Every structure is written in C-alpha cells, then in structure tokens.
C-alpha cells in the first residue's frame, strides 16, 4: 500500500475504555432484536496484488471459532459455521512491502487467537461481553504489532487497517480501525456498516466535502488510525441482527475505491456462489485498473426456518 499514509497527529486519541456505548443498548432477543432460529454462515475470501503494486500487503482471515478452523489463503474453499461463533476479517497493511504484510497478517492471527480463546471458554455470550471481547482482541493486535515494530528496526512505523466481523447468536458485531469496509447486503441493498477513519471522512462529517468530492480528493488515502503505529487505539464498534439470506462483504479499499456499495450489491445479485462472488468483485477491480491490492471476504447467513426461535434468556438474580 505504497500510497497509504497514516497521520497519527490528526487523530485525537482518547483513553481506551470499555464498550460503554454498546453496554447501554438493548440486549439481543428483545423488541429491538426479535428472536430468530439458529443460523448457519458460509464464508469465502480472496486477495489479489492488483495491477500496480509489487507486493500484496493485504491479509484476510475467515474462521470457525468453535473448532478453531481458519482460512487465510486463496482457493481453500468455503468455510461453514453452524450455530457457532464465526470470524470474518480484512486487514490492509501500511508501511511498504514486508512491513505492511507482516502487520496485516499479525493482526488477523492475534484477533483470531484471542477470540478463539474466549469462545473455547464459553465466554462469547451477551452483547456486553461479546463487544468487549471483540474490542480487546483488536487492542491486543495493536499491541502485538506495536511491540514487533519497536523490536525490529526495519519495520518501524508499520501498521494495518482492520475490519472485523464477529458472527455469534444470530448477531454480527463489527470492529473498525482505518478505512477497510464492511457491508450488509439485504434484499439487494448494500448498507455500509463501518465508517472510514480517514481525513476525507472527517471532512465530510464536518460538511467541508461532499461524499462525491471525497471520492476524488487527493487526500483520500490519509487514514487517521491504524493498528501498530501508536500504543493506544480506539476501535469503533457496531452491531446488527442478521436476517435470513443476509450477505456480509468485507473488503480493503482496493475494492471500495473502485466500486460503489450498490455496484457491489449488484454484483452479489448476479453471483450467488461465494467464491465466485469474491472472484467477480476482484475481477471488476482489475478491469477498472486496480491500483492497490484488492481483498474481499463474503459470508452468507441462512436461518434454519424449521427450528423454533430461541426464547429470551431469563434474568437470574
């Protein structure tokens, strides 16, 4: 990612706290998130160096946290997780060549290991605990990359974006650092679930740029936060209830800079096979010039409609 620039001085770093903004929300299986039967998610991923870069600094990971299966390379097939926690993650390295590749790969592995540990302990239950576990896994990845950078002079300043989707109990929780993206495609409409932590997004939020101007801005590659360069980071967390046949798409900016959300949704409508969808999206990015590495993870959630919905959990005093 030779054109990516991280500018820590633009990011006001508050103290890293727990996930209070999710803690105060309504718990799952209430009126906000009505109960649904258990579901199954199938996930595929693919990455490509693109047409300009010499090295691929992107990484992805798809994993079944219950049994410990994880895929991180192309052409390993579709991972299926039935009624168990599953992980989808895309990371886009910063720092050039080996540094960016190491940072993104380390991020995916640490996040998986931390969440796998929590899953094996049976700890991924309840919105508060799940969200906190996700945040702490991302913070641990930041610490690991930061420490590696300090211990290896040649990799000083390396970092990576991180977009993480954790599917558990019919919900999806997202953690965001940087400007990779996550979408939910439902009934043919793509909803962006993450907000870019970038200079142009901040200018859009402040009313100084329109979204169209931001897409053409010469500053669009300046990110305000990444895993690794700073000792402390603040992931942004969101969540949503998954519905039958929802499609999750996580991608690096090598795709989102080349295709709009609705173009991605249109491509998804034409390619129901998950591996085929990943290949089609990358092929489209290549057709448009692919100046950056391109990585896509796609997951389809299906509900077993023959099973009854799980009742709300009783509150035990």
C-alpha positions as CSV (number, residue, x, y, z in Angstrom):
1,X,0.0,0.0,0.0
2,X,2.6,2.5,-1.1
3,X,0.1,5.4,-1.4
4,X,-1.4,4.9,2.1
5,X,-0.4,7.5,4.6
6,X,-1.1,7.3,8.4
7,X,-1.1,10.6,10.2
8,X,-1.3,10.0,13.9
9,X,-1.2,13.7,14.7
10,X,-4.6,14.1,13.1
11,X,-6.2,11.6,15.4
12,X,-7.1,12.8,18.9
13,X,-6.5,9.6,21.0
14,X,-8.9,9.4,24.0
15,X,-8.2,7.0,26.8
16,X,-9.1,3.5,25.7
17,X,-12.2,2.4,27.6
18,X,-14.6,-0.4,27.6
19,X,-17.6,-0.6,25.2
20,X,-20.0,1.6,27.1
21,X,-21.8,2.8,24.0
22,X,-22.9,-0.8,23.3
23,X,-23.4,-1.7,27.0
24,X,-26.3,0.7,27.3
25,X,-28.1,-0.7,24.3
26,X,-30.9,-3.2,24.4
27,X,-29.8,-6.8,24.8
28,X,-30.5,-9.3,22.0
29,X,-33.8,-11.2,21.9
30,X,-35.8,-8.1,23.0
31,X,-38.1,-5.9,21.0
32,X,-35.0,-4.3,19.3
33,X,-33.7,-7.6,18.1
34,X,-36.5,-10.2,18.0
35,X,-35.6,-13.9,18.4
36,X,-34.8,-16.0,15.3
37,X,-33.9,-19.6,14.9
38,X,-30.2,-20.5,14.9
39,X,-28.4,-19.9,11.6
40,X,-25.5,-21.1,9.5
41,X,-22.9,-18.9,7.9
42,X,-20.8,-19.8,4.9
43,X,-17.7,-17.7,4.2
44,X,-15.2,-17.3,1.4
45,X,-12.3,-15.0,0.9
46,X,-9.8,-13.9,-1.8
47,X,-7.0,-11.5,-2.2
48,X,-5.1,-10.1,-5.2
49,X,-2.0,-8.0,-5.6
50,X,-3.7,-5.7,-8.2
51,X,-2.1,-4.3,-11.3
52,X,0.3,-1.7,-9.8
53,X,1.7,-2.9,-6.5
54,X,4.7,-5.3,-6.4
55,X,3.7,-6.8,-3.1
56,X,0.4,-7.8,-1.5
57,X,0.1,-6.1,1.9
58,X,-3.5,-7.2,2.4
59,X,-4.5,-10.2,4.6
60,X,-7.8,-11.8,5.3
61,X,-9.0,-14.5,7.7
62,X,-12.2,-16.5,7.9
63,X,-12.6,-18.8,10.9
64,X,-14.8,-21.1,12.9
65,X,-14.1,-20.0,16.5
66,X,-15.8,-23.1,18.0
67,X,-13.5,-25.7,16.4
68,X,-10.5,-23.5,15.5
69,X,-10.6,-23.8,11.7
70,X,-9.2,-20.7,9.9
71,X,-8.5,-20.0,6.3
72,X,-6.1,-17.2,5.3
73,X,-5.2,-18.1,1.7
74,X,-6.9,-18.1,-1.7
75,X,-8.6,-21.2,-3.0
76,X,-9.1,-23.1,0.3
77,X,-12.9,-23.3,-0.3
78,X,-15.9,-22.2,1.7
79,X,-15.8,-22.3,5.5
80,X,-19.1,-23.3,7.1
81,X,-20.0,-22.5,10.7
82,X,-23.3,-23.7,12.0
83,X,-24.8,-22.0,15.1
84,X,-21.3,-21.2,16.4
85,X,-19.1,-18.0,16.6
86,X,-17.5,-17.2,13.2
87,X,-14.9,-14.6,12.3
88,X,-14.5,-12.5,9.1
89,X,-11.6,-10.1,8.9
90,X,-9.8,-8.0,6.3
91,X,-6.6,-6.1,7.1
92,X,-4.7,-3.7,4.7
93,X,-1.1,-3.2,5.6
94,X,0.7,0.1,6.0
95,X,4.5,0.5,5.8
96,X,5.6,-1.0,2.5
97,X,6.5,-4.5,1.3
98,X,7.3,-6.8,4.1
99,X,6.3,-4.4,6.9
100,X,2.7,-4.0,5.7
101,X,2.4,-7.7,5.0
102,X,3.7,-8.6,8.5
103,X,1.4,-6.1,10.2
104,X,-1.8,-7.3,8.4
105,X,-1.0,-11.0,8.9
106,X,-0.2,-10.5,12.6
107,X,-3.4,-8.6,13.1
108,X,-5.6,-11.3,11.7
109,X,-3.8,-14.0,13.7
110,X,-3.9,-12.2,17.0
111,X,-7.6,-11.3,16.7
112,X,-8.4,-14.9,15.8
113,X,-6.4,-16.3,18.6
114,X,-7.9,-14.0,21.2
115,X,-11.5,-14.6,20.1
116,X,-10.8,-18.4,19.8
117,X,-9.7,-18.4,23.4
118,X,-12.8,-16.6,24.5
119,X,-15.0,-18.9,22.5
120,X,-13.3,-22.0,24.0
121,X,-14.1,-20.7,27.4
122,X,-17.7,-20.2,26.5
123,X,-17.4,-16.5,27.1
124,X,-18.9,-15.1,23.9
125,X,-22.4,-14.7,25.4
126,X,-24.3,-11.5,25.8
127,X,-23.9,-8.3,23.9
128,X,-21.8,-6.6,26.6
129,X,-19.2,-9.4,26.8
130,X,-19.1,-10.1,23.1
131,X,-18.5,-6.5,22.2
132,X,-15.9,-6.1,24.9
133,X,-14.2,-9.3,23.8
134,X,-14.0,-8.0,20.2
135,X,-12.6,-4.7,21.3
136,X,-10.0,-6.3,23.5
137,X,-8.9,-8.7,20.7
138,X,-8.3,-5.7,18.3
139,X,-6.4,-3.8,21.1
140,X,-4.2,-6.9,21.6
141,X,-3.5,-7.0,17.9
142,X,-2.5,-3.3,18.0
143,X,-0.1,-4.1,20.9
144,X,1.5,-7.0,19.2
145,X,2.2,-5.0,16.0
146,X,3.4,-2.1,18.0
147,X,5.8,-4.3,20.0
148,X,7.1,-6.0,16.9
149,X,7.8,-2.7,15.2
150,X,9.8,-1.5,18.3
151,X,11.8,-4.7,18.4
152,X,12.6,-4.7,14.6
153,X,14.1,-1.5,13.4
154,X,13.4,-2.3,9.7
155,X,9.7,-2.4,10.4
156,X,9.4,0.8,12.4
157,X,6.1,2.5,11.9
158,X,4.4,-0.4,10.3
159,X,0.7,-0.8,10.7
160,X,-2.6,-2.0,9.2
161,X,-6.2,-1.3,8.9
162,X,-8.6,-3.8,10.4
163,X,-12.3,-4.5,9.7
164,X,-13.6,-7.4,11.8
165,X,-16.9,-9.1,11.7
166,X,-17.9,-11.5,14.6
167,X,-21.0,-13.6,14.0
168,X,-22.5,-15.1,17.1
169,X,-26.0,-15.9,18.3
170,X,-27.6,-14.5,15.2
171,X,-25.9,-11.2,15.5
172,X,-22.9,-9.6,13.8
173,X,-20.6,-7.3,15.6
174,X,-18.1,-5.1,13.7
175,X,-14.9,-3.5,14.9
176,X,-13.3,-0.9,12.7
177,X,-9.8,0.7,12.6
178,X,-8.8,2.5,9.4
179,X,-10.6,2.6,6.1
180,X,-11.3,-1.0,5.0
181,X,-15.1,-1.6,5.0
182,X,-17.9,-3.9,5.9
183,X,-21.3,-4.0,4.2
184,X,-24.5,-6.0,4.8
185,X,-26.4,-6.7,1.6
186,X,-30.1,-7.4,2.4
187,X,-32.8,-7.6,-0.3
188,X,-30.5,-6.3,-2.9
189,X,-29.5,-3.2,-0.9
190,X,-26.0,-2.7,0.5
191,X,-25.6,-0.9,3.8
192,X,-22.2,0.2,4.9
193,X,-21.7,-0.9,8.5
194,X,-18.4,0.8,9.1
195,X,-17.2,4.4,8.9
196,X,-13.8,5.2,7.3
197,X,-11.4,6.6,9.9
198,X,-9.9,8.9,7.3
199,X,-9.2,12.6,6.7
200,X,-11.8,12.9,4.0
201,X,-14.5,11.2,6.0
202,X,-13.9,13.6,8.8
203,X,-14.2,16.5,6.3
204,X,-17.4,15.0,5.0
205,X,-18.7,14.8,8.6
206,X,-17.8,18.4,9.1
207,X,-19.6,19.5,6.0
208,X,-16.4,20.6,4.2
209,X,-16.6,18.0,1.5
210,X,-19.4,16.2,-0.2
211,X,-19.1,12.4,-0.5
212,X,-18.6,12.8,-4.2
213,X,-15.7,15.3,-3.6
214,X,-14.2,12.9,-1.0
215,X,-14.1,10.1,-3.6
216,X,-12.0,12.4,-5.9
217,X,-9.9,14.0,-3.2
218,X,-6.1,13.8,-3.4
219,X,-6.2,13.2,0.4
220,X,-8.5,10.2,0.4
221,X,-5.6,7.8,1.3
222,X,-4.8,9.6,4.6
223,X,-6.1,7.5,7.4
224,X,-6.4,8.8,11.0
225,X,-5.9,5.5,12.8
226,X,-4.2,2.1,12.2
227,X,-3.1,-0.8,14.2
228,X,0.5,-0.6,15.2
229,X,1.9,2.9,14.9
230,X,0.5,4.1,18.2
231,X,0.5,2.4,21.6
232,X,-3.3,3.1,22.1
233,X,-6.1,2.8,19.6
234,X,-9.9,3.1,19.8
235,X,-11.8,0.7,17.6
236,X,-15.3,1.7,16.6
237,X,-17.9,-0.9,17.2
238,X,-21.3,-1.5,15.6
239,X,-23.7,-4.4,15.5
240,X,-26.8,-5.7,13.8
241,X,-29.3,-8.6,13.9
242,X,-28.7,-10.9,11.0
243,X,-31.7,-11.9,8.8
244,X,-32.1,-14.9,6.6
245,X,-30.0,-14.7,3.4
246,X,-28.1,-11.7,4.6
247,X,-24.8,-11.3,2.8
248,X,-21.7,-9.8,4.6
249,X,-19.0,-8.3,2.4
250,X,-15.7,-7.1,4.0
251,X,-13.1,-5.5,1.7
252,X,-10.0,-3.4,1.5
253,X,-10.1,0.0,-0.1
254,X,-8.6,-1.6,-3.2
255,X,-12.2,-2.7,-3.9
256,X,-14.3,0.1,-2.3
257,X,-12.3,2.8,-4.1
258,X,-13.2,1.1,-7.4
259,X,-16.8,0.2,-6.8
260,X,-19.7,1.8,-5.0
261,X,-21.8,-0.1,-2.5
262,X,-24.7,-0.6,-4.9
263,X,-22.3,-1.8,-7.6
264,X,-21.1,-4.4,-5.1
265,X,-24.7,-5.3,-4.3
266,X,-25.5,-5.6,-8.0
267,X,-22.6,-8.0,-8.4
268,X,-23.7,-10.0,-5.5
269,X,-27.2,-10.5,-7.1
270,X,-25.5,-12.0,-10.2
271,X,-23.1,-14.3,-8.2
272,X,-24.8,-16.4,-5.5
273,X,-21.7,-18.6,-5.2
274,X,-19.5,-17.1,-2.5
275,X,-16.1,-18.0,-4.1
276,X,-17.5,-16.8,-7.5
277,X,-18.6,-13.5,-6.0
278,X,-15.2,-12.8,-4.5
279,X,-13.5,-13.6,-7.8
280,X,-16.1,-11.5,-9.7
281,X,-15.5,-8.5,-7.4
282,X,-11.8,-8.7,-7.7
283,X,-12.0,-9.2,-11.5
284,X,-14.1,-6.0,-11.7
285,X,-11.5,-4.1,-9.7
286,X,-8.8,-5.3,-12.1
287,X,-10.9,-4.2,-15.0
288,X,-11.0,-0.6,-13.5
289,X,-7.2,-0.5,-13.1
290,X,-6.7,-2.0,-9.6
291,X,-4.0,0.5,-8.4
292,X,-4.0,-1.1,-5.0
293,X,-4.2,-4.6,-3.5
294,X,-7.7,-6.0,-3.5
295,X,-9.2,-8.2,-0.8
296,X,-12.7,-9.5,-0.4
297,X,-14.4,-11.7,2.2
298,X,-18.1,-12.7,1.7
299,X,-20.3,-14.5,4.1
300,X,-23.9,-15.6,3.6
301,X,-26.1,-16.2,6.7
302,X,-29.0,-18.5,6.5
303,X,-31.6,-19.3,9.1
304,X,-33.0,-22.8,9.7
305,X,-36.7,-21.9,9.4
306,X,-37.7,-25.4,10.6
307,X,-36.2,-24.7,14.0
308,X,-38.1,-22.7,16.6
309,X,-36.7,-19.4,17.7
310,X,-34.7,-19.4,20.9
311,X,-36.6,-17.8,23.8
312,X,-35.1,-14.9,25.7
313,X,-32.8,-15.8,28.5
314,X,-34.2,-15.5,32.0
315,X,-32.6,-13.0,34.3
316,X,-31.2,-14.8,37.3
317,X,-30.9,-12.9,40.5
